[in-house]
Amino acid sequence: MKTVTDFPHEIIEEENVWIPVGDNLNLAARIWRPKDSGNSPVPAILEYIPYRKRFGTTERDEITHKYLAGHGYACIRLDIRGSGESEGVLKDEYTQSELDDGVKAIHWIAKQTWCDGNVGMMGISWGGFNALQIAAMQPEPLKAIVSVSSSDDRYADDIHHMGGTLLGDNLSWASVMFSFNTMPPDPALVGDRWREMWRERLEGSGLWLKTWLEHQRRDEYWRHGSICEDYSDVQVPVFAVSGWADGYTNTVFRLMEKLDVPRKGLVGPWGHTYPHIGRPGPAIDFLSELVRWWDRWLKGKDNGVEHDPMIRAWMQDSAPPNPQYDFRPGKWVGESDWPSASSEPLEYKLGQGRHLEPAEAETAVNGLDVQSPVTLGLFAGKWCSYAKGPDLSGDQRSEDGGGLIFQTDTLEEDVEILGSPVVELELASDQPVAMVAVRLSDMRPDHQVTRVTYGLLNLTHHESRRHPETLEPGKRYKVQVPLNYIAQTFPAGHRIRVAISTVYWPLAWTPPESTRLTVWTGNSRLILPRRKPRPQDDNALRDLGEPVGALGPDMTMIEPGQHTWKVYRDLAENLSELEVVDDRGVFRLNDIGLTVGAHAKETYSAVTGDFTSVRGETVWERTLEREGWSVSTRTRTCLTSDRDNFYIDAELDAYEGDSRFVCKSWREVIPRDHI
């Protein structure tokens, strides 16, 4: 990334500003704005997240918000109630109190002498979620939003569930927030009351994993904050962004289809990160894209943003399988509307000889069985890649052996797809609770197999997410499995492969017991959203440029981190285990004299043939230290299950120096509900 220091506006920074939100609570904000904004007010841009402005996102914040401030905006980085230096306790994600606080903060911002009354919201992940949710509440000063890596449906398309299955990332994410919520505010900003605020958080935040597991179907808990309940609530322009390696790609396309406001979508090859620091590359000059967006909708400049393609997507070329890419070859393509008029369905039947046959072919109807091992999926990667290490799927040949495979003949011409592939299956289960995982892959001439996209379906949810029903063993059902949206070219000389399995562990939690599915060929099919190539239009797209950003904070790396994924097999014990180490290292923020450390280890294991043996455990350790002050915390969360229940075993230890400050533990039992 190129660092830029010369901006149209000289900026000033306010390190900590208190924003009152009622309930005798103040939220802590960090503000960058043009130096002359007190006399010449400017629009404001709010990013509202719980990841601690003091040290959690400071590098990203400075690169991004100083740049935007230098282009004539007041940028407010606000910590949610109970996080960072903000007062109160953070008890869950996207609570009504969080959204109400955000609305009050927007009104406060709009009334400041340095603000002209126009406010935008932006954010990635949590900040993208609450930008959508607060937009649906229609606060008058809010004029536009940018939502990166977010969801319009908290049940169907978030880190907790996919297709009604329970995601392994539900445990991982609960553990991240369990750890974040143990950290105190900085005494340098809140003074002597830091210890009282810390204890209040440690005692009051709770065990979010328990709350989430108590809602295993799409009930009111998940419908809250899901703007898909009524898209018309959103009345401001929306810029939606994601990446193909991210977990939140589908939202971009639904928003383009369902919203009735000025809108545009951008999807690159990236993981869960802003596009100007995007990986896999190519990263882009996203900050200039933001300036164009805000100039149009907050300053009223006639710069043509509304005439951009509705969808701008990175059409990925074929690439060998690799759990981590620095760069994905491809090209940018554009669509003026969505669904696209340039797309047409390309259908294949799941046919005889495990062959993907053309839709018009005569195909016999035969029942083929699949009963996958409990360990299928150890090489699937993460539901949502952070692109920090080898967290993408590897060569699918090691996974496909436990599934049912269908593939085309060698392609005679390129096949370019953009959209959501769908697999329709006629199947039966031998158990009342079952799932199906479907993977679409690119088989290269040397037989390496790269996963392109995939979908999951809890078969008890095939009729309703709100009212699942157990299956009648042996009964035939017709189900649709939508796969994640993707843009991909399958080159001539390659093959298209579909793999079907009954397990995808630990990306998704396993069914209660081993399940055999029977899939009927001839009555099952693959539908691809084939895109008609338009090279003349695509080559004329505006260049998105090389990434730039403002100067980040003055930091010293004391101990470098590492991110590893390793699979172990103990042949004597028939035990297989995935170990994920997320070591953030130790670094010092020199300007504030704060040393920060974080280390996580996740392990997911299962014993061959034993579906009651699946186990996930996460341990997080965090440290904060400056001269004369130090704190550390350790959290551990373990999730197991049997045929009837989930079991949570969790611990929290917090230390001030060498003295234990708070120690808590939990033992919880949650009944399984059609999962």
C-alpha positions in Angstrom: 0.0 0.0 0.0 1.2 3.5 -0.9 1.2 5.9 2.0 -0.2 9.3 1.4 0.6 12.3 3.7 -0.4 15.3 1.6 -4.2 15.9 1.7 -6.5 18.7 0.5 -7.3 19.4 4.1 -5.0 19.7 7.2 -6.5 17.5 9.9 -6.6 17.5 13.7 -7.3 14.5 16.0 -9.3 14.3 19.2 -8.1 11.3 21.0 -11.1 10.7 23.3 -14.4 12.5 23.1 -17.4 11.5 25.2 -20.8 11.1 23.4 -23.8 11.0 25.7 -26.4 8.4 24.8 -28.8 8.4 27.8 -29.0 6.0 30.8 -26.3 8.2 32.3 -23.8 6.6 29.8 -21.2 8.1 27.6 -19.6 6.4 24.6 -15.9 7.0 23.8 -15.0 8.3 20.4 -11.8 9.1 18.5 -12.3 11.8 16.0 -10.3 13.1 13.0 -11.6 16.1 11.1 -10.4 19.1 9.0 -8.6 21.7 11.1 -10.9 24.4 9.8 -14.2 22.4 10.3 -15.1 24.4 13.4 -15.6 27.4 11.0 -16.5 25.5 7.8 -18.6 22.5 8.9 -18.2 19.2 7.0 -20.2 16.0 6.7 -19.4 13.3 9.2 -18.7 9.5 8.8 -19.3 7.2 11.7 -17.8 3.8 12.3 -19.4 2.1 15.3 -17.8 -1.2 16.5 -16.7 -3.0 19.7 -13.1 -3.7 18.8 -11.4 -1.1 20.9 -10.3 2.1 19.2 -7.4 2.4 21.6 -5.5 -0.6 20.3 -7.8 -3.2 18.6 -8.3 -1.4 15.2 -6.0 1.6 15.6 -3.8 0.7 12.6 -6.7 0.2 10.3 -8.5 3.3 11.7 -5.6 5.6 11.1 -4.9 4.4 7.6 -8.6 4.8 6.7 -10.1 7.7 8.7 -7.2 10.1 8.5 -7.4 9.7 4.7 -11.1 10.5 4.6 -10.7 13.4 7.0 -8.0 14.8 4.8 -10.6 14.8 2.0 -13.0 16.9 3.9 -14.9 14.7 6.4 -15.2 14.4 10.1 -14.5 10.8 10.9 -15.8 9.3 14.2 -14.5 5.9 15.4 -17.0 5.0 18.2 -16.7 2.1 20.6 -20.0 0.4 21.4 -21.4 0.4 24.9 -19.2 -1.7 27.2 -16.2 -1.9 24.9 -13.0 0.1 24.9 -13.5 3.1 27.0 -17.3 3.3 26.4 -19.3 3.0 29.6 -21.7 0.2 30.4 -21.6 -3.6 29.6 -21.7 -5.3 26.2 -24.1 -8.2 26.6 -24.6 -9.4 23.0 -24.3 -8.3 19.4 -26.8 -5.9 17.7 -29.0 -5.4 20.8 -31.7 -2.7 20.6 -29.7 -0.7 23.1 -26.7 -0.7 20.7 -28.8 0.5 17.9 -30.5 3.1 20.0 -27.1 4.4 21.2 -26.0 4.6 17.5 -29.0 6.7 16.6 -28.4 9.0 19.5 -24.8 9.3 18.6 -25.7 10.2 15.0 -28.0 13.0 16.3 -25.2 14.3 18.6 -22.7 14.3 15.7 -25.1 16.2 13.4 -25.4 19.0 16.0 -21.7 19.6 16.5 -20.3 22.9 15.2 -17.9 21.0 13.0 -20.6 19.0 11.2 -22.9 20.4 8.5 -25.7 18.0 9.6 -25.1 15.3 7.1 -23.9 11.9 8.5 -22.8 8.7 6.8 -22.1 5.3 8.4 -19.5 2.8 7.3 -18.0 -0.4 8.6 -16.8 -3.9 8.0 -18.4 -6.9 9.6 -20.0 -5.7 12.9 -19.8 -2.1 11.6 -21.4 -3.1 8.3 -24.2 -4.9 10.2 -25.2 -2.0 12.4 -24.9 0.5 9.5 -27.7 -1.5 7.7 -29.7 -1.9 10.9 -29.5 1.7 11.9 -30.3 2.8 8.4 -33.5 0.8 8.7 -34.3 2.9 11.8 -34.2 6.0 9.5 -32.5 8.7 11.7 -32.9 11.9 9.8 -29.2 13.0 9.7 -28.1 9.7 8.2 -27.8 10.2 4.4 -25.9 7.1 3.1 -24.0 4.0 4.3 -21.2 1.8 3.2 -21.6 -1.8 4.5 -18.6 -4.2 4.0 -18.8 -7.9 4.8 -22.3 -7.8 6.5 -25.6 -9.6 6.3 -29.2 -8.7 5.8 -30.3 -12.0 7.4 -28.7 -12.8 10.8 -29.9 -16.4 10.7 -29.6 -17.5 7.1 -26.3 -15.8 6.3 -24.2 -15.0 9.3 -21.4 -16.6 11.3 -23.8 -18.7 13.4 -25.7 -20.8 10.9 -25.7 -21.8 7.2 -28.6 -23.5 5.6 -29.9 -24.4 9.1 -26.7 -26.1 10.1 -24.7 -24.9 13.1 -21.4 -23.4 11.9 -18.1 -24.2 13.7 -17.4 -20.5 13.5 -20.3 -19.9 15.9 -18.0 -21.3 18.6 -14.9 -19.6 17.3 -16.6 -16.2 17.1 -18.3 -16.6 20.5 -14.8 -17.2 21.9 -13.3 -14.1 20.2 -16.0 -11.9 21.8 -15.7 -13.8 25.1 -12.0 -12.7 25.1 -12.5 -9.2 23.9 -15.1 -8.5 26.6 -12.6 -9.4 29.3 -10.4 -6.4 28.6 -10.5 -3.3 30.7 -10.7 0.4 29.6 -7.5 2.3 29.5 -6.7 4.1 32.8 -5.0 6.8 30.8 -8.4 7.8 29.5 -10.9 6.9 32.2 -8.7 7.4 35.3 -9.1 5.5 38.6 -12.5 4.2 37.7 -11.0 1.7 35.2 -11.0 -1.1 37.8 -14.7 -0.7 38.7 -15.6 -0.6 34.9 -13.5 -3.7 34.3 -15.2 -5.7 37.1 -18.6 -4.6 35.8 -17.7 -6.0 32.4 -16.3 -9.3 33.7 -19.3 -10.0 35.9 -22.0 -8.8 33.5 -21.1 -9.6 29.9 -22.2 -13.2 30.1 -21.6 -16.3 28.0 -22.8 -15.4 24.5 -22.3 -18.9 23.2 -25.1 -20.2 25.5 -27.5 -17.5 24.3 -26.8 -18.3 20.7 -27.2 -22.0 21.1 -30.5 -21.5 22.8 -31.8 -20.2 19.4 -31.1 -23.0 16.8 -34.0 -22.0 14.5 -34.9 -18.7 12.8 -36.9 -17.3 15.7 -37.5 -13.7 16.8 -34.0 -13.5 18.3 -32.4 -13.7 14.8 -35.2 -11.8 13.0 -34.2 -8.8 15.1 -31.7 -6.8 13.2 -32.3 -8.7 9.9 -33.3 -6.0 7.5 -34.6 -8.7 5.1 -37.7 -8.6 7.2 -38.6 -5.4 5.4 -36.1 -4.0 2.9 -38.2 -0.9 2.4 -37.1 0.3 5.8 -33.8 1.3 4.3 -34.3 4.6 2.5 -30.7 5.9 2.0 -28.1 5.0 -0.7 -26.2 1.8 0.1 -22.7 0.7 -1.1 -22.3 -3.0 -0.3 -18.9 -4.7 -0.5 -17.4 -8.2 0.1 -14.9 -10.7 -1.2 -15.2 -14.2 -2.6 -13.1 -15.6 0.2 -15.3 -13.8 2.8 -18.3 -15.4 4.4 -20.7 -12.5 3.6 -20.7 -12.4 -0.2 -24.3 -13.3 -0.8 -25.6 -10.2 1.0 -24.3 -7.9 -1.7 -26.4 -9.5 -4.4 -29.6 -9.7 -2.3 -29.2 -6.0 -1.4 -28.8 -5.1 -5.1 -31.9 -7.2 -5.9 -34.2 -6.2 -3.0 -33.4 -2.6 -2.2 -35.2 0.3 -3.9 -32.6 3.1 -3.3 -29.5 4.2 -5.1 -27.1 1.3 -4.6 -24.0 -0.4 -5.9 -22.1 -3.6 -5.0 -18.4 -4.5 -5.2 -17.0 -8.0 -4.8 -13.3 -8.8 -5.1 -11.2 -11.8 -4.4 -10.5 -10.8 -0.8 -11.2 -12.4 2.5 -12.8 -10.6 5.5 -11.0 -7.3 5.1 -11.3 -3.8 3.6 -10.4 -3.8 -0.1 -7.6 -1.4 0.3 -5.8 -4.0 2.5 -7.4 -6.9 0.6 -5.9 -10.3 0.4 -5.9 -12.4 -1.8 -5.1 -9.6 -4.2 -5.5 -7.6 -6.1 -6.2 -4.9 -3.5 -7.7 -1.7 -4.9 -7.7 2.0 -4.1 -10.9 1.6 -2.1 -10.4 4.8 -0.2 -10.8 6.8 -3.4 -14.0 4.8 -4.0 -15.2 5.9 -0.6 -14.4 9.5 -1.3 -16.4 9.3 -4.5 -19.4 7.7 -2.7 -19.4 10.2 0.2 -18.8 13.2 -2.1 -22.0 12.2 -4.1 -24.3 11.4 -1.2 -23.0 13.7 1.6 -21.7 16.7 -0.3 -24.1 16.5 -3.3 -21.3 16.5 -6.0 -22.4 15.4 -9.4 -19.6 12.8 -10.0 -21.6 10.0 -11.7 -21.5 7.4 -8.9 -25.1 6.5 -9.5 -24.1 5.6 -13.1 -21.5 3.1 -12.1 -22.3 -0.6 -12.7 -24.7 -1.9 -10.0 -22.4 -4.9 -9.5 -18.6 -4.8 -10.0 -17.1 -8.3 -9.5 -13.7 -10.0 -9.9 -14.2 -12.9 -12.3 -11.7 -15.4 -11.0 -9.6 -17.5 -13.4 -8.8 -21.1 -12.6 -6.1 -21.5 -10.0 -4.5 -24.6 -8.4 -5.9 -25.4 -5.0 -4.1 -23.6 -2.2 -5.2 -22.9 1.4 -3.7 -19.4 1.1 -3.3 -17.2 -2.0 -1.5 -13.9 -2.3 -3.2 -13.2 -5.6 -6.1 -14.6 -7.6 -5.8 -14.1 -11.3 -8.9 -12.8 -13.1 -10.6 -9.7 -14.4 -13.2 -7.1 -13.4 -16.7 -7.5 -14.8 -19.7 -5.3 -14.4 -23.5 -5.7 -14.4 -25.8 -2.7 -14.8 -28.6 -4.4 -12.9 -29.2 -7.5 -10.7 -30.4 -10.1 -11.4 -28.4 -9.7 -14.6 -30.0 -9.9 -18.0 -26.7 -11.4 -19.3 -27.1 -14.5 -17.3 -28.8 -17.8 -18.4 -29.0 -21.1 -16.6 -26.7 -23.9 -17.7 -28.1 -27.2 -16.4 -26.5 -30.6 -15.9 -28.2 -33.8 -14.6 -26.6 -35.9 -12.0 -26.4 -38.9 -14.2 -25.2 -42.5 -14.6 -21.6 -43.4 -13.9 -21.4 -40.4 -11.6 -21.4 -38.2 -14.6 -22.7 -34.6 -15.0 -24.7 -34.9 -18.2 -26.3 -32.2 -20.3 -29.8 -31.3 -19.3 -31.3 -32.8 -22.5 -29.7 -36.2 -22.0 -31.8 -39.3 -21.2 -30.7 -40.4 -17.8 -31.7 -43.4 -15.8 -33.0 -42.9 -12.3 -30.8 -44.8 -9.8 -30.3 -44.5 -6.1 -26.8 -43.9 -5.0 -25.8 -43.9 -1.3 -23.4 -41.6 0.5 -22.4 -41.9 4.2 -19.5 -39.7 5.0 -16.9 -40.2 7.8 -17.2 -37.9 10.8 -13.9 -36.3 9.9 -14.8 -35.2 6.3 -14.1 -31.5 6.2 -10.8 -31.1 8.1 -9.3 -29.5 5.0 -12.4 -27.3 4.2 -10.9 -24.1 5.6 -12.8 -21.5 7.5 -16.4 -20.4 6.8 -15.1 -16.8 6.7 -11.5 -16.5 5.6 -9.5 -13.7 7.3 -6.7 -14.3 4.7 -4.2 -14.3 7.6 -3.0 -17.8 7.0 -3.9 -21.1 5.4 -7.6 -20.9 6.2 -9.0 -21.6 2.7 -9.9 -25.1 1.3 -7.1 -27.3 -0.1 -7.1 -29.9 -2.8 -10.6 -31.5 -2.7 -9.4 -34.9 -3.7 -8.6 -35.5 0.0 -12.2 -34.7 0.9 -14.1 -36.0 -2.1 -13.2 -39.6 -1.3 -15.8 -39.5 1.5 -18.5 -38.1 -0.7 -20.5 -38.8 -3.8 -18.9 -37.3 -6.9 -20.3 -36.3 -10.3 -18.3 -34.5 -13.0 -18.5 -33.4 -16.6 -16.6 -34.5 -19.6 -13.7 -32.3 -20.5 -15.1 -28.9 -21.3 -14.8 -27.9 -25.0 -15.2 -24.2 -24.3 -14.8 -21.8 -21.3 -17.7 -21.6 -18.9 -18.0 -18.3 -17.1 -20.5 -18.1 -14.1 -21.6 -15.2 -12.0 -24.3 -15.8 -9.3 -25.5 -18.5 -7.1 -25.3 -22.1 -8.4 -28.1 -24.4 -7.2 -28.1 -28.1 -6.8 -31.5 -29.8 -6.7 -31.5 -33.2 -5.1 -34.1 -36.0 -4.8 -32.9 -37.9 -1.8 -33.9 -39.9 1.3 -32.3 -40.2 4.7 -32.0 -43.2 7.0 -32.1 -40.9 10.1 -34.6 -38.3 11.2 -31.9 -35.5 11.5 -29.5 -35.1 8.6 -27.5 -32.6 6.6 -26.1 -32.4 3.2 -23.0 -30.5 2.0 -22.5 -29.8 -1.7 -19.3 -28.5 -3.2 -18.7 -27.2 -6.7 -15.1 -27.6 -7.9 -12.8 -27.0 -10.9 -11.0 -30.2 -11.8 -7.8 -29.3 -13.6 -6.1 -31.4 -16.4 -3.6 -32.7 -13.8 -6.6 -33.8 -11.7 -6.0 -31.3 -8.9 -9.4 -30.1 -7.6 -10.0 -26.5 -6.5 -13.2 -25.8 -4.6 -15.1 -22.9 -6.3 -18.1 -22.6 -3.9 -20.3 -24.7 -1.7 -23.6 -24.9 0.2 -25.0 -26.6 3.3 -28.5 -27.6 4.1 -29.9 -29.0 7.4 -32.5 -31.3 5.8 -35.0 -30.8 8.7 -35.1 -27.2 7.5 -35.9 -27.9 3.8 -39.4 -26.5 4.2 -38.9 -23.9 6.9 -36.1 -22.3 8.9 -38.6 -21.3 11.6 -40.4 -24.6 11.9 -38.1 -27.5 11.1 -39.4 -31.0 11.0 -37.7 -34.4 11.5 -37.4 -36.5 8.4 -39.3 -39.7 7.8 -36.5 -42.3 7.2 -36.7 -43.7 3.7 -39.1 -41.1 2.4 -38.0 -39.3 -0.8 -37.7 -35.5 -0.6 -36.9 -32.9 -3.2 -34.6 -30.2 -1.9 -32.7 -27.2 -3.2 -29.2 -26.4 -2.0 -28.2 -22.9 -3.1 -24.4 -22.5 -3.2 -22.6 -19.3 -2.2 -22.5 -16.6 -4.9 -19.3 -16.7 -7.0 -17.7 -15.4 -10.2 -15.5 -18.1 -11.8 -14.2 -19.2 -15.2 -14.0 -22.9 -15.9 -11.5 -23.1 -18.8 -11.8 -25.4 -21.8 -9.9 -28.6 -21.0 -11.1 -28.7 -17.4 -14.0 -30.5 -15.8 -16.8 -29.3 -13.5 -17.2 -31.4 -10.4 -20.0 -31.7 -7.8 -19.3 -33.5 -4.5 -22.0 -34.4 -2.0 -21.4 -35.4 1.6 -23.3 -35.9 4.8 -20.7 -34.2 7.0 -18.5 -31.1 6.7 -16.7 -31.0 10.1 -15.7 -28.7 11.6 -16.9 -26.0 9.2 -20.4 -27.2 10.3 -21.3 -29.2 13.4 -22.0 -32.8 12.6 -25.5 -34.5 12.8 -26.3 -36.4 16.0 -25.3 -39.7 14.4 -23.9 -41.2 11.2 -26.4 -40.7 8.3 -26.8 -42.4 5.0 -28.4 -40.4 2.2 -29.7 -42.0 -1.0 -29.5 -39.6 -4.0 -31.5 -40.4 -7.1 -29.7 -39.6 -10.4 -31.8 -38.4 -13.3 -34.1 -36.5 -10.9 -31.2 -34.4 -9.4 -29.4 -31.6 -11.2 -26.9 -28.7 -11.1 -27.9 -25.3 -12.3 -25.1 -22.8 -13.1 -25.7 -19.1 -13.6 -23.8 -18.8 -16.9 -22.7 -15.3 -17.8 -22.4 -14.2 -21.4 -18.9 -12.7 -21.8 -19.0 -9.0 -22.7 -15.3 -8.1 -23.2 -16.0 -4.8 -24.8 -18.0 -3.6 -21.8 -15.7 -5.2 -19.2 -12.6 -3.7 -20.7 -14.2 -0.2 -20.6 -14.7 -0.4 -16.8 -13.0 2.4 -14.8 -9.7 1.4 -13.3 -9.9 0.9 -9.6 -6.3 1.8 -9.0 -3.6 0.6 -6.6 -4.3 0.8 -2.8 -3.3 3.9 -0.9 -3.8 5.0 2.7 -2.8 7.4 5.3 0.1 6.9 7.6 -0.6 4.3 10.3 0.4 4.5 14.0 4.0 4.5 15.3 4.3 0.8 16.3 7.2 -1.4 17.4 6.8 -5.2 16.8 8.3 -6.9 19.9 7.3 -10.5 19.1 6.0 -11.4 15.6 2.8 -13.4 15.4 2.0 -16.5 13.3 -1.1 -18.1 11.9 -1.0 -21.9 11.4 -3.5 -24.6 10.5 -2.4 -28.2 11.1 -4.2 -31.5 10.9 -3.1 -34.4 13.1 -4.1 -38.1 12.9 -3.5 -40.4 15.8 -3.8 -43.8 14.2 -3.6 -45.7 17.5 -6.5 -43.8 19.0 -8.4 -43.2 15.6 -8.4 -39.5 16.5 -8.2 -36.7 14.0 -7.6 -33.1 15.0 -7.4 -29.7 13.4 -5.3 -27.2 15.3 -5.5 -23.5 14.5 -3.1 -21.1 16.1 -3.9 -17.4 15.7 -0.9 -15.6 17.4 -1.2 -11.8 17.0 2.3 -11.3 18.5 3.3 -8.5 20.9 3.6 -4.9 19.8 3.9 -1.5 21.3 1.9 1.6 20.4 4.7 4.1 21.0 2.6 7.2 21.1 0.5 6.0 24.1 3.2 3.7 25.6 0.9 0.6 25.5 2.1 -2.9 24.8 -0.5 -5.3 23.5 -0.4 -9.1 23.1 -2.9 -11.7 21.9 -2.7 -15.4 21.3 -5.4 -18.0 20.4 -5.5 -21.7 19.9 -8.4 -23.6 18.5 -8.7 -27.4 18.3 -11.4 -29.4 16.7 -11.3 -33.2 17.0 -13.3 -36.4 16.4 -12.8 -40.1 16.7 -13.4 -42.1 13.6 -16.9 -43.6 13.6 -18.1 -41.8 16.7 -20.4 -38.9 16.1 -20.7 -38.2 19.9 -16.9 -37.5 20.0 -16.8 -34.2 18.1 -15.2 -31.5 20.2 -14.2 -27.9 19.7 -12.1 -25.9 22.2 -10.7 -22.4 22.0 -8.3 -20.7 24.3 -7.5 -16.9 24.1 -4.8 -15.1 26.1 -4.5 -11.3 26.1 -2.2 -8.8 27.7 -2.0 -5.1 28.1 0.9 -3.3 29.7 2.5 0.0 30.2 5.0 1.3 32.8 3.5 0.6 36.2 0.4 -1.2 35.0 -0.4 -4.6 33.5 -3.4 -6.8 33.0 -3.9 -10.2 31.4 -6.9 -12.5 30.7 -7.4 -16.1 29.7 -10.6 -17.5 28.4 -11.4 -21.1 27.5 -14.5 -22.4 25.8 -15.2 -26.1 25.0 -18.2 -27.4 23.1 -19.2 -31.0 22.8 -22.4 -32.9 22.0 -24.2 -36.2 22.1 -27.4 -37.3 20.3 -29.6 -35.1 22.5 -27.6 -32.1 23.9 -24.8 -29.6 23.5 -22.4 -29.1 26.4 -20.5 -26.0 27.1 -17.5 -25.9 29.5 -16.1 -22.3 29.8 -13.6 -20.5 32.1 -12.5 -16.9 32.5 -9.5 -15.7 34.5 -8.5 -12.0 34.7 -5.3 -10.8 36.4 -4.0 -7.4 37.5 -0.3 -7.9 37.6 0.2 -11.2 39.2 -3.0 -11.0 41.3 -6.1 -12.8 40.2 -8.9 -10.2 39.8 -11.9 -12.3 38.7 -12.3 -16.0 38.1 -15.5 -17.5 36.7 -16.7 -20.8 35.2 -19.7 -22.1 33.4 -21.2 -25.6 32.8 -24.2 -25.5 30.5 -26.4 -28.1 28.8 -28.6 -27.0 25.8 -30.9 -29.5 24.1 -30.4 -30.0 20.4 -33.2 -28.6 18.2 -33.3 -30.4 14.9 -29.5 -29.9 14.4 
